[in-house]
């Protein structure tokens, strides 16, 4: 089975599985097609994280495919320019893209088909063309309005200066050539070959700091996923520099309350969820960072005792500000896809440029470079403060759930700070409210905005609660009485894909986000 946000990517994954490929082969193939047809959320210039259920080892393997800041870019450079935060666009937020190295390492460990076979569909579509879907066309046009000024963007991502419309055939010959080089020579073609040299030259022309040496030195790493148990289900996320453990912290707080009795869409549930989110996000803002540069109190953050302590802060009124916790120190715009194969391998996979199409920096290789470095804090002395060769705080997070030591659910929710909030709501919908896999994603979502951020901003006014269409008007009125600012938000509720293993019937169940253009399919 495969579930992605682009139907042709789902069909490509199924094609690879039919040819005998593993779930990882299928995920790479789908991701490559999405790099062509959904550049508004992903691409070779971005980062990648994955969690893989290994049926042979009967355990999970995690991969952190995030890149580091340029070696030659120091904090002094930002100070010299008078910057208080790192800009979203241009050369300064560009960090090393980790996607292709992640493909290579995941394929080496879990792939079955040659990389040339796995990438062949994406190469064919890039050269011959494929139709653009409706939502992608909308975001493509919006991104281009602010990125077309940058060298290479117009040539790479427009047709005679205009973005492709819904249903229009899109080709990208430069991307086809880059994928062919990777298929032939692996990750070295990207990090040590002509692609790296092209990126180096482009960045030098445009006042950037990312260099050939930065690319050649890059290597993603295998990590152990971390978990908490939520009402009998072990929920797994990757440790920082990502934000996945925020979802685990929220679940720990919610577990102290009878959420099922509150009922979906109730005032009590929405209020409790939002207040638990505020608590987790304050820790997220001040304690999550690259573990190579900061000591992260991981066990303390995920402990049930700490959750009980924090849960006591959830009162009847909306909190306007929240203090960072003091856990015990441990002594010891994005695409999401998921695939599963006949041997029981299940893959939870997320990949992103960060803000839609990234920084605007577009070398002549068929893709744009991410702006993930924007997430660094320029305040000195904090865990996420900027430093050369450092991984920034990261928003993209894959998730996995096991039950009694066996795989149960591979899932994810795209969308920046929406992601941990979405992870929690999906699981509460499934576990507490008894929804099926598609219902759990289709149900209207809660989005709280305005918490303190790892980039330095702090919450002083309680933020804003946005409720998707479907919540009762009386719920909004009662939330306002509790002190919440309740507003609207049109497009930031995320994008969900999931595959569930039904052990009783020995079949996969798939779901695809109704807010996206995607598809879940199996055979």
C-alpha positions as CSV (number, residue, x, y, z in Angstrom):
1,X,0.0,0.0,0.0
2,X,1.0,3.6,-0.5
3,X,-0.5,6.9,0.5
4,X,0.9,10.3,-0.8
5,X,-0.4,13.7,-1.6
6,X,0.0,13.3,-5.4
7,X,-2.0,10.5,-7.1
8,X,0.8,9.8,-9.7
9,X,3.3,9.4,-6.8
10,X,1.0,6.9,-5.2
11,X,0.7,5.0,-8.5
12,X,4.5,5.1,-8.9
13,X,5.0,3.6,-5.5
14,X,2.5,0.8,-6.3
15,X,4.3,0.2,-9.6
16,X,7.7,-0.2,-7.8
17,X,6.1,-2.5,-5.2
18,X,4.6,-4.7,-8.0
19,X,8.1,-4.9,-9.5
20,X,9.4,-6.5,-6.2
21,X,10.6,-3.3,-4.6
22,X,10.6,-2.7,-0.8
23,X,8.5,-0.1,1.0
24,X,11.7,2.1,1.0
25,X,12.1,1.7,-2.7
26,X,8.5,2.7,-3.2
27,X,9.0,5.7,-0.9
28,X,12.0,7.0,-2.8
29,X,10.2,6.5,-6.1
30,X,7.2,8.4,-4.9
31,X,9.3,11.2,-3.3
32,X,11.2,11.7,-6.6
33,X,7.9,12.1,-8.5
34,X,6.7,14.6,-5.9
35,X,9.9,16.5,-6.3
36,X,8.8,17.0,-9.9
37,X,5.0,17.5,-9.4
38,X,4.9,19.0,-5.9
39,X,7.9,21.3,-5.7
40,X,5.7,23.5,-3.5
41,X,6.4,21.1,-0.6
42,X,9.4,19.1,-1.3
43,X,12.5,18.6,-3.5
44,X,16.1,17.5,-3.7
45,X,17.1,20.8,-2.1
46,X,15.4,19.9,1.1
47,X,15.7,17.6,4.1
48,X,14.1,14.2,4.9
49,X,13.3,12.2,8.0
50,X,12.0,8.7,8.1
51,X,10.9,5.9,10.5
52,X,11.0,2.3,9.1
53,X,9.5,-0.8,10.7
54,X,12.1,-3.5,9.9
55,X,10.1,-6.8,9.8
56,X,13.3,-8.9,10.0
57,X,14.6,-7.2,13.2
58,X,11.1,-6.6,14.4
59,X,12.0,-3.0,15.5
60,X,11.9,0.5,14.3
61,X,14.8,2.4,12.6
62,X,14.9,6.1,12.5
63,X,16.8,8.4,10.1
64,X,17.7,12.1,10.5
65,X,18.4,13.5,7.1
66,X,18.7,17.1,8.0
67,X,21.6,19.3,6.8
68,X,23.8,21.7,8.7
69,X,24.5,25.4,8.4
70,X,27.4,26.5,6.2
71,X,30.9,26.4,7.8
72,X,31.8,29.9,6.6
73,X,28.6,31.6,7.8
74,X,29.1,32.8,11.4
75,X,26.7,34.5,13.9
76,X,28.9,37.6,13.5
77,X,27.8,37.9,9.8
78,X,24.1,38.3,10.9
79,X,25.2,40.9,13.6
80,X,27.2,42.8,11.0
81,X,24.1,43.1,8.8
82,X,22.0,44.2,11.8
83,X,19.7,41.2,11.6
84,X,17.6,40.1,14.6
85,X,16.3,37.1,12.8
86,X,17.3,35.1,9.8
87,X,15.4,36.0,6.6
88,X,13.1,33.5,4.9
89,X,14.5,34.1,1.4
90,X,17.8,34.5,-0.4
91,X,21.1,32.9,0.4
92,X,21.3,33.4,4.2
93,X,18.8,30.7,5.3
94,X,20.2,28.0,3.0
95,X,21.5,24.9,4.8
96,X,22.9,21.7,3.3
97,X,20.1,19.6,1.7
98,X,19.9,16.2,3.2
99,X,17.3,14.5,1.0
100,X,19.5,12.7,-1.5
101,X,21.9,11.3,1.2
102,X,18.8,10.0,3.0
103,X,17.6,8.3,-0.1
104,X,21.0,6.7,-0.5
105,X,21.4,5.5,3.1
106,X,17.9,4.2,3.4
107,X,18.2,2.5,0.0
108,X,21.5,0.8,1.0
109,X,19.9,-0.6,4.1
110,X,16.4,-1.4,3.0
111,X,16.2,-1.3,-0.8
112,X,15.8,-4.3,-3.0
113,X,15.7,-2.8,-6.5
114,X,18.6,-0.9,-8.2
115,X,18.3,2.9,-7.7
116,X,18.2,3.2,-11.4
117,X,15.0,1.3,-11.5
118,X,13.5,3.1,-8.5
119,X,14.2,6.6,-10.1
120,X,13.2,5.6,-13.6
121,X,9.5,6.7,-13.4
122,X,10.4,10.1,-12.0
123,X,13.0,10.6,-14.7
124,X,10.5,9.6,-17.4
125,X,7.9,12.0,-16.1
126,X,10.4,14.8,-15.7
127,X,11.4,14.4,-19.4
128,X,8.1,13.6,-21.0
129,X,5.8,15.6,-18.7
130,X,2.9,14.9,-16.3
131,X,-0.2,17.0,-15.3
132,X,-0.1,19.3,-12.4
133,X,-2.8,18.9,-9.7
134,X,-5.2,21.6,-8.6
135,X,-3.9,22.5,-5.1
136,X,-0.3,22.4,-6.2
137,X,-1.0,24.7,-9.1
138,X,-2.5,27.2,-6.6
139,X,0.5,27.1,-4.3
140,X,2.9,27.2,-7.1
141,X,1.5,30.5,-8.4
142,X,1.6,32.0,-4.9
143,X,5.2,30.9,-4.3
144,X,6.4,32.2,-7.7
145,X,5.0,35.7,-6.9
146,X,7.8,36.2,-4.3
147,X,10.5,33.9,-5.7
148,X,10.7,34.8,-9.4
149,X,13.2,37.5,-8.7
150,X,15.9,35.0,-7.8
151,X,18.3,33.7,-10.4
152,X,17.2,30.5,-12.0
153,X,13.7,30.3,-10.5
154,X,12.0,31.6,-13.7
155,X,13.9,29.2,-15.9
156,X,13.3,26.2,-13.6
157,X,9.8,26.6,-12.4
158,X,7.8,28.5,-15.0
159,X,6.6,28.1,-18.5
160,X,7.5,31.3,-20.3
161,X,7.3,33.2,-17.1
162,X,4.0,31.7,-15.9
163,X,3.5,28.9,-13.4
164,X,1.7,25.7,-14.7
165,X,-2.1,25.6,-14.3
166,X,-4.2,22.7,-13.1
167,X,-4.0,19.9,-15.6
168,X,-1.2,21.5,-17.6
169,X,1.7,19.1,-18.5
170,X,4.9,20.0,-16.6
171,X,8.4,19.0,-17.6
172,X,11.7,19.6,-15.9
173,X,14.7,18.4,-18.1
174,X,17.3,19.7,-15.6
175,X,15.7,17.6,-12.8
176,X,15.7,14.6,-15.1
177,X,19.4,15.0,-15.7
178,X,20.1,15.3,-12.0
179,X,18.0,12.2,-11.2
180,X,19.9,10.3,-13.9
181,X,23.2,11.3,-12.3
182,X,22.0,10.1,-8.9
183,X,20.7,6.9,-10.4
184,X,24.1,6.2,-12.0
185,X,26.5,7.3,-9.3
186,X,24.5,7.5,-6.1
187,X,24.7,10.3,-3.6
188,X,28.2,11.2,-4.6
189,X,26.8,12.7,-7.9
190,X,24.9,15.2,-5.8
191,X,27.3,15.9,-3.0
192,X,30.7,15.5,-4.7
193,X,30.0,15.7,-8.4
194,X,28.7,18.1,-11.0
195,X,25.6,19.0,-8.9
196,X,27.7,20.1,-6.0
197,X,29.9,22.1,-8.2
198,X,26.9,23.8,-9.8
199,X,25.4,24.6,-6.4
200,X,28.8,26.0,-5.2
201,X,29.1,28.3,-8.2
202,X,25.5,29.4,-8.0
203,X,25.8,30.4,-4.3
204,X,29.0,32.3,-4.9
205,X,27.3,34.3,-7.7
206,X,24.5,35.1,-5.4
207,X,26.3,36.1,-2.2
208,X,25.7,32.8,-0.5
209,X,27.8,30.8,2.0
210,X,26.9,27.2,1.2
211,X,29.9,25.6,-0.5
212,X,31.1,22.5,-2.2
213,X,33.0,21.5,1.0
214,X,29.7,21.8,3.0
215,X,28.0,19.4,0.6
216,X,30.9,17.0,0.4
217,X,31.1,16.8,4.2
218,X,27.4,16.1,4.7
219,X,26.1,12.8,6.2
220,X,22.7,12.1,7.7
221,X,22.6,9.6,10.6
222,X,20.6,6.8,11.9
223,X,18.8,7.5,15.2
224,X,16.7,5.6,17.7
225,X,13.1,6.7,17.7
226,X,11.7,7.6,21.1
227,X,8.2,6.9,22.5
228,X,5.6,7.3,25.2
229,X,2.7,4.9,25.8
230,X,-0.7,6.5,25.3
231,X,-3.5,4.3,26.6
232,X,-1.8,1.1,25.6
233,X,-0.3,2.3,22.3
234,X,3.4,3.1,22.0
235,X,3.7,6.3,19.9
236,X,7.1,6.8,18.3
237,X,8.7,10.0,17.1
238,X,12.3,11.0,16.2
239,X,14.3,12.9,18.9
240,X,15.4,16.5,18.4
241,X,16.6,18.5,16.4
242,X,13.0,17.8,15.3
243,X,9.8,18.7,17.1
244,X,8.3,15.2,17.2
245,X,8.6,14.9,21.0
246,X,6.2,17.8,21.3
247,X,3.4,15.5,20.2
248,X,4.5,13.0,22.9
249,X,4.5,15.7,25.5
250,X,1.0,16.7,24.6
251,X,-0.2,13.1,24.7
252,X,1.3,12.6,28.1
253,X,-0.7,15.6,29.4
254,X,-3.9,14.5,27.8
255,X,-3.6,11.1,29.3
256,X,-4.1,12.6,32.7
257,X,-7.6,13.5,31.7
258,X,-10.7,11.5,30.5
259,X,-10.6,12.7,26.9
260,X,-13.1,10.1,25.6
261,X,-15.7,11.3,28.2
262,X,-15.2,14.9,27.1
263,X,-16.3,14.0,23.5
264,X,-15.0,15.1,20.1
265,X,-15.5,18.8,19.4
266,X,-16.5,19.7,23.0
267,X,-15.4,22.8,24.8
268,X,-13.6,20.8,27.4
269,X,-11.6,18.8,24.8
270,X,-10.6,21.8,22.7
271,X,-9.6,23.9,25.8
272,X,-7.6,21.0,27.3
273,X,-5.9,20.3,24.0
274,X,-4.9,23.9,23.4
275,X,-3.6,24.4,27.0
276,X,-1.6,21.1,26.7
277,X,-0.2,22.3,23.4
278,X,0.9,25.6,24.9
279,X,2.9,23.8,27.7
280,X,4.7,21.5,25.2
281,X,5.5,24.3,22.8
282,X,7.1,26.4,25.5
283,X,9.5,23.5,26.1
284,X,9.9,23.1,22.3
285,X,10.9,26.8,22.0
286,X,13.6,26.7,24.6
287,X,14.9,23.1,24.9
288,X,14.8,21.5,21.5
289,X,17.9,21.8,19.3
290,X,20.7,19.9,17.6
291,X,21.9,17.4,20.2
292,X,25.5,17.8,19.0
293,X,25.4,21.3,20.4
294,X,23.0,21.1,23.4
295,X,22.2,18.7,26.2
296,X,18.5,17.9,25.8
297,X,16.7,16.5,28.9
298,X,14.9,14.0,26.7
299,X,13.9,11.4,29.4
300,X,12.7,14.2,31.7
301,X,10.6,15.8,28.9
302,X,8.9,12.5,28.1
303,X,8.4,11.2,31.7
304,X,4.9,10.7,33.1
305,X,5.8,12.5,36.3
306,X,6.8,15.6,34.4
307,X,3.6,15.4,32.4
308,X,1.5,15.2,35.6
309,X,3.4,18.2,37.0
310,X,2.7,20.2,33.8
311,X,-0.9,19.0,33.6
312,X,-1.6,20.7,36.9
313,X,-1.1,24.0,35.1
314,X,-4.1,23.4,32.9
315,X,-6.9,25.4,34.5
316,X,-10.3,26.6,33.5
317,X,-9.1,29.7,31.8
318,X,-6.8,30.2,28.8
319,X,-3.2,30.8,29.7
320,X,-1.8,34.1,28.3
321,X,1.8,33.0,28.8
322,X,3.5,29.8,30.0
323,X,6.9,29.3,31.6
324,X,9.3,26.7,30.2
325,X,9.3,23.6,32.3
326,X,12.2,22.2,34.4
327,X,12.3,18.5,33.5
328,X,14.8,16.2,35.1
329,X,18.1,16.2,33.3
330,X,18.7,13.0,31.3
331,X,21.8,11.4,32.8
332,X,22.2,8.5,30.6
333,X,5.0,23.3,3.8
334,X,6.2,19.7,3.4
335,X,5.1,16.4,1.9
336,X,4.3,13.3,3.9
337,X,4.0,9.8,2.5
338,X,3.8,6.3,3.8
339,X,4.3,2.9,2.1
340,X,4.1,-0.7,3.2
341,X,5.2,-3.9,1.4
342,X,4.2,-7.6,1.4
343,X,7.0,-8.5,3.9
344,X,5.6,-6.2,6.5
345,X,8.0,-3.3,6.1
346,X,6.2,0.0,6.8
347,X,7.8,3.4,6.1
348,X,6.8,6.8,7.6
349,X,8.5,9.4,5.5
350,X,8.5,13.2,5.4
351,X,10.4,15.6,3.2
352,X,10.4,19.4,2.8
353,X,11.9,22.6,1.5
354,X,10.5,24.4,4.5
355,X,8.5,27.5,3.4
356,X,6.8,26.1,0.3
357,X,9.4,26.2,-2.5
358,X,12.2,27.2,-0.1
359,X,14.7,30.1,-0.2
360,X,14.3,31.0,-3.9
361,X,17.9,30.0,-4.5
362,X,17.6,27.9,-7.7
363,X,20.8,26.4,-9.1
364,X,20.6,25.0,-12.7
365,X,19.9,21.5,-11.5
366,X,16.1,21.3,-11.6
367,X,15.3,22.1,-7.9
368,X,15.4,24.9,-5.4
369,X,17.3,25.1,-2.1
370,X,15.6,25.0,1.3
371,X,15.4,27.9,3.7
372,X,15.5,25.7,6.8
373,X,18.3,27.9,8.4
374,X,15.6,30.5,9.1
375,X,14.6,28.4,12.1
376,X,17.8,29.2,14.1
377,X,17.6,31.7,17.0
378,X,20.0,34.6,16.7
379,X,19.8,35.2,20.5
380,X,23.2,34.0,21.8
381,X,23.5,31.2,24.4
382,X,20.3,29.2,23.7
383,X,20.2,25.6,22.6
384,X,19.0,26.6,19.1
385,X,21.2,29.6,18.7
386,X,23.0,29.9,15.4
387,X,26.4,28.3,14.9
388,X,28.3,27.1,11.8
389,X,28.0,23.3,10.9
390,X,24.9,23.1,13.2
391,X,21.5,21.6,12.4
392,X,18.6,24.0,12.9
393,X,15.5,23.2,14.9
394,X,13.3,21.2,12.5
395,X,9.5,21.0,12.0
396,X,9.1,18.0,9.8
397,X,8.3,14.8,11.8
398,X,7.3,11.3,10.7
399,X,5.3,9.2,13.3
400,X,4.7,5.5,14.0
401,X,2.6,3.6,16.5
402,X,3.1,0.1,17.8
403,X,0.8,-2.1,19.9
404,X,2.2,-4.9,22.1
405,X,5.5,-4.7,20.2
406,X,4.0,-5.1,16.7
407,X,3.4,-2.4,14.0
408,X,0.0,-0.7,14.0
409,X,0.1,2.6,12.3
410,X,2.5,4.6,10.1
411,X,1.3,8.2,9.7
412,X,2.1,11.9,9.5
413,X,0.6,15.3,9.2
414,X,2.3,18.0,7.1
415,X,2.5,21.7,7.9
416,X,5.1,23.4,10.1
417,X,4.0,23.8,13.7
418,X,0.7,22.1,12.8
419,X,2.4,18.8,12.7
420,X,2.6,17.8,16.4
421,X,-0.8,19.2,16.9
422,X,-2.1,17.1,14.0
423,X,-0.3,14.0,15.2
424,X,-2.1,14.2,18.6
425,X,-5.5,14.9,17.1
426,X,-5.2,11.9,14.7
427,X,-4.3,9.6,17.6
428,X,-7.0,11.0,20.0
429,X,-9.6,10.6,17.2
430,X,-8.5,7.0,16.7
431,X,-7.9,5.9,20.3
432,X,-10.3,8.0,22.4
433,X,-13.1,8.8,20.0
434,X,-13.1,5.5,18.0
435,X,-13.0,7.0,14.5
436,X,-11.8,4.9,11.5
437,X,-8.5,5.8,9.7
438,X,-10.1,8.1,7.1
439,X,-12.5,9.8,9.6
440,X,-9.6,10.5,11.9
441,X,-8.0,12.7,9.2
442,X,-11.2,14.2,7.8
443,X,-12.5,15.4,11.2
444,X,-12.2,19.2,11.6
445,X,-9.0,20.2,13.3
446,X,-7.9,22.6,16.0
447,X,-4.9,24.8,15.4
448,X,-3.3,27.0,18.1
449,X,-0.9,29.7,16.8
450,X,1.2,32.1,18.8
451,X,3.2,29.9,21.2
452,X,6.8,30.8,21.9
453,X,9.0,29.8,19.0
454,X,12.6,28.3,18.7
455,X,13.5,31.4,16.7
456,X,13.1,33.7,19.7
457,X,9.5,35.0,19.7
458,X,7.6,34.6,23.0
459,X,3.9,34.1,23.7
460,X,2.5,37.0,25.8
461,X,-1.2,37.1,24.8
462,X,-2.3,33.5,24.8
463,X,-2.1,33.2,21.0
464,X,-5.1,32.3,18.7
465,X,-7.2,29.2,18.4
466,X,-8.4,28.5,14.9
467,X,-11.2,26.0,14.5
468,X,-11.8,24.4,11.1
469,X,-15.3,24.4,9.8
470,X,-17.4,21.8,11.6
471,X,-17.2,22.9,15.3
472,X,-20.5,24.1,16.8
473,X,-21.0,27.8,17.3
474,X,-21.7,27.4,21.0
475,X,-18.3,25.8,21.4
476,X,-16.7,29.0,20.0
477,X,-18.7,31.1,22.4
478,X,-17.8,29.1,25.4
479,X,-14.1,29.1,24.5
480,X,-14.2,32.9,24.2
481,X,-15.7,32.9,27.7
482,X,-12.7,30.9,28.9
483,X,-10.4,33.6,27.6
484,X,-9.4,32.1,24.2
485,X,-9.0,34.3,21.1
486,X,-10.8,32.2,18.5
487,X,-10.3,33.0,14.8
488,X,-10.2,31.4,11.4
489,X,-7.5,30.0,9.3
490,X,-8.0,28.7,5.8
491,X,-5.0,26.6,4.8
492,X,-2.8,25.6,7.7
493,X,-4.6,22.6,9.0
494,X,-2.0,20.2,7.5
495,X,-2.0,17.2,5.2
496,X,-2.4,13.7,6.5
497,X,-1.5,10.2,5.1
498,X,-1.7,6.9,6.9
499,X,-1.4,3.2,6.6
500,X,-2.7,0.9,9.4
501,X,-1.9,-2.8,9.8
502,X,-5.0,-4.8,10.6
503,X,-3.4,-7.8,12.3
504,X,-6.7,-9.7,12.6
505,X,-7.5,-9.7,8.9
506,X,-3.8,-9.4,7.8
507,X,-4.5,-6.5,5.5
508,X,-3.4,-2.8,5.3
509,X,-5.9,0.0,5.6
510,X,-4.9,3.3,3.9
511,X,-6.1,6.9,4.3
512,X,-5.3,10.1,2.3
513,X,-5.8,13.7,3.3
514,X,-9.1,15.2,1.9
515,X,-7.5,18.7,2.1
516,X,-4.8,17.7,-0.4
517,X,-4.7,16.2,-4.0
518,X,-3.6,12.8,-2.8
519,X,-4.5,9.2,-2.9
520,X,-4.2,6.0,-0.9
521,X,-4.0,2.8,-2.9
522,X,-3.0,-0.8,-2.5
523,X,-2.9,-4.1,-4.4
